């Protein structure tokens, strides 16, 4: 399952909390570590879309208020599937950007 960096961050933060839940405002810390940040209004919109996609996949439950047109999500909690996937994300090893050059190692024989 392909997840964005933000979605992986949401799963990690949910796994770190004791009740497997986290408020949506706490997820804004994701952008505090980045060099190029989107506008503050856009940050909340991006987080909302990412959380809604996780809800659609069944990895997260959203808690909030529902109006006639849309949901206003205030808190996010991991489901059992989300906890399993979060454990896989945490345990997976990060790939390093290694560059392998085509060199012949050892001595070349002179003939």
Backbone torsions as a table, in degrees:
resi	resn	phi	psi	omega
1	UNK	NA	124.1	-179.9
2	UNK	-84.2	126.5	178.6
3	UNK	-125.7	146.1	176.3
4	UNK	-76.8	169.8	179.1
5	UNK	-62.6	-39.2	179.3
6	UNK	-64.7	-41.3	179.2
7	UNK	-65.9	-38.0	175.6
8	UNK	-65.0	-37.3	178.1
9	UNK	-63.9	-41.2	178.5
10	UNK	-61.8	-44.2	-179.8
11	UNK	-65.3	-41.5	178.9
12	UNK	-64.2	-44.3	-179.3
13	UNK	-64.8	-38.2	177.3
14	UNK	-65.6	-37.0	179.1
15	UNK	-70.4	-32.6	-179.4
16	UNK	-71.5	-29.2	-178.0
17	UNK	-76.8	154.5	-174.8
18	UNK	-69.3	-38.5	-177.5
19	UNK	-96.7	10.6	-178.2
20	UNK	58.8	26.2	177.9
21	UNK	-130.7	155.9	-177.4
22	UNK	-151.6	144.0	178.1
23	UNK	-78.4	152.8	-176.1
24	UNK	-68.4	-27.8	179.0
25	UNK	-71.0	-27.5	176.9
26	UNK	-69.6	-21.3	179.8
27	UNK	-74.3	-11.8	176.9
28	UNK	-67.8	-15.4	176.1
29	UNK	-63.0	-20.5	178.3
30	UNK	-58.0	-39.7	-177.0
31	UNK	-82.9	-13.5	179.0
32	UNK	-70.7	-21.2	-178.4
33	UNK	-91.7	-8.8	-176.3
34	UNK	-91.6	151.1	179.3
35	UNK	-74.9	-52.4	178.9
36	UNK	-101.2	113.8	-175.7
37	UNK	-106.7	144.9	170.7
38	UNK	-72.1	170.7	178.2
39	UNK	-62.0	151.6	-177.8
40	UNK	-57.6	-35.7	177.6
41	UNK	-67.7	-37.3	179.9
42	UNK	-70.9	-32.3	-179.7
43	UNK	-58.7	-47.1	-179.2
44	UNK	-65.8	-36.7	177.7
45	UNK	-66.6	-40.1	178.9
46	UNK	-65.8	-42.2	178.7
47	UNK	-63.8	-41.0	179.8
48	UNK	-61.8	-45.9	179.6
49	UNK	-63.6	-40.6	-179.8
50	UNK	-64.8	-42.2	178.5
51	UNK	-66.0	-39.6	178.7
52	UNK	-64.1	-35.4	177.3
53	UNK	-68.8	-36.7	175.7
54	UNK	-66.9	-36.0	177.1
55	UNK	-65.0	-41.1	-179.9
56	UNK	-64.4	-31.7	178.1
57	UNK	-80.3	-11.5	178.7
58	UNK	85.2	17.2	-179.2
59	UNK	-91.6	-19.2	-173.1
60	UNK	-141.4	147.5	170.7
61	UNK	-107.7	139.5	177.7
62	UNK	-104.9	137.5	176.5
63	UNK	-115.7	131.9	-179.6
64	UNK	175.8	-152.1	-176.4
65	UNK	-116.1	135.6	178.0
66	UNK	-107.9	126.7	173.5
67	UNK	-102.7	-174.2	-179.3
68	UNK	-66.5	-30.7	-175.6
69	UNK	-97.1	-40.5	-172.5
70	UNK	-153.9	171.9	175.4
71	UNK	-93.0	142.4	170.2
72	UNK	-113.1	97.6	-174.4
73	UNK	-82.7	127.9	178.8
74	UNK	-111.6	-26.5	-176.5
75	UNK	-139.8	149.0	-177.7
76	UNK	-127.6	135.3	178.5
77	UNK	-130.0	141.3	179.8
78	UNK	-77.1	144.1	172.0
79	UNK	-90.2	-179.8	179.0
80	UNK	-63.1	-41.7	178.0
81	UNK	-64.4	-37.1	178.4
82	UNK	-66.0	-37.4	178.6
83	UNK	-66.5	-42.1	178.8
84	UNK	-62.7	-44.7	-179.1
85	UNK	-68.7	-36.0	178.1
86	UNK	-64.6	-38.3	176.9
87	UNK	-65.2	-36.7	176.8
88	UNK	-67.5	-39.2	-179.8
89	UNK	-65.7	-41.6	-179.4
90	UNK	-68.6	-37.7	-176.2
91	UNK	-82.5	-14.7	-178.3
92	UNK	-71.9	143.7	-176.8
93	UNK	-86.3	140.5	179.7
94	UNK	-76.4	138.1	179.6
95	UNK	-82.9	133.9	179.4
96	UNK	-94.0	144.4	179.7
97	UNK	-81.2	77.5	-179.4
98	UNK	-89.0	138.8	176.3
99	UNK	-111.6	121.3	-179.2
100	UNK	-104.1	122.9	179.2
101	UNK	-95.8	146.7	179.0
102	UNK	-84.0	92.7	177.3
103	UNK	-123.3	145.1	174.9
104	UNK	-90.5	122.4	179.9
105	UNK	-93.4	149.7	-178.9
106	UNK	97.9	-177.8	-177.3
107	UNK	-91.4	145.3	174.4
108	UNK	-94.4	136.5	-179.4
109	UNK	-82.9	140.9	177.8
110	UNK	-95.7	128.0	179.7
111	UNK	-123.3	NA	NA
